[in-house]
Amino acid sequence: MSSLSTVLIGVITLWSIAVITPGPNFLVAAHVSAAQGKKQAYAVVLGIAIGTLIWGLAGFLGVTLLFVAVPWLFLALKIGGGLYLLYMGWRMIKASLQPVKLVLADDAPVAMPGLRDNVLRGLLTNMANPKSAIFVSSLFASVLPPHPAFSLGMTAIALMVSISLSWYVVVVTLFSSPRFARGYLQGKRWIERCAGSIFLGFGLHLISSR
């Protein structure tokens, strides 16, 4: 097996594990899929993919060195990301207190958020954790050669984006099915309270961690 194949297999393996591990991205994609339908959820997935592209470029270009040189920048991004996740958690818990209407998202006559809003939602959720840049940098450091060609870096990033897109399309397809949507709506209050609490936990952990 060539060294190039070994590098790309390493990127695929490590990134796949990272992507399928449930976290804020998974929660927001599943939530929007069940509550708002496929079209809106695909907008969230696009935002997540754009975030993956940004973190991939940041990791490849060595943004970790910038964080080391300017520690307050990492701290500011970490606190800002944590506050955003806290806000998301608060919104979910607040929504869980509203009356539940057992109407599927695709059939609901109420106004849905704009696609642009959900693209931004997915992007901000992905970008909320600056530790992603450090993880990507670590991934590249462990699988790429010391001085990788630009084309190799771009190939690795393209693989990461493709894996993210593929996984979250599966998530959207699963959670936007009528069975999942009805189950979600029936348990909406408790699901949103649990999801909101998890977002609050992520946010608090991000802000308090060193």
PESUL-V987585 format. One line per field, one symbol per residue. ss: DSSP state (A for helix, B for strand, O for the rest). psi: psi as a letter, one per 20 degrees, with the letter a starting at -180 (. if undefined). A space follows every 50 residues. Layout:
ss = ???
psi = ???
This chain:
ss = OOAAAAAAAAAAAAAAAAAAOOOAAAAAAAAAAAAAOAAAAAAAAAAAAA AAAAAAAAAAAOAAAAAAAOAAAAAAAAAAAAAAAAAAAAAAAAAAOOOO OOOOAAAOOOOOOOAAAAAAAAAAAAAOOOAAAAAAAAAAAAAOOOOOOA AAAAAAAAAAAAAAAAAAAAAAAAAOOAAAAAAAAAOAAAAAAAAAAAAA AAAAAAAAOO
psi = pqhgggghhggggghggggippahggghggghghhirgghhhgggggghg gggghgggghikhhhghghmhhgggghggggghghggggggghghiiqqp pmpqghipiqpqqqhhghghggghghiiniihhhggghghhhhqrhmqqh hgghggghggggggggghggggggiiqhghgghghhkgghghgggghggg gggggghhq.
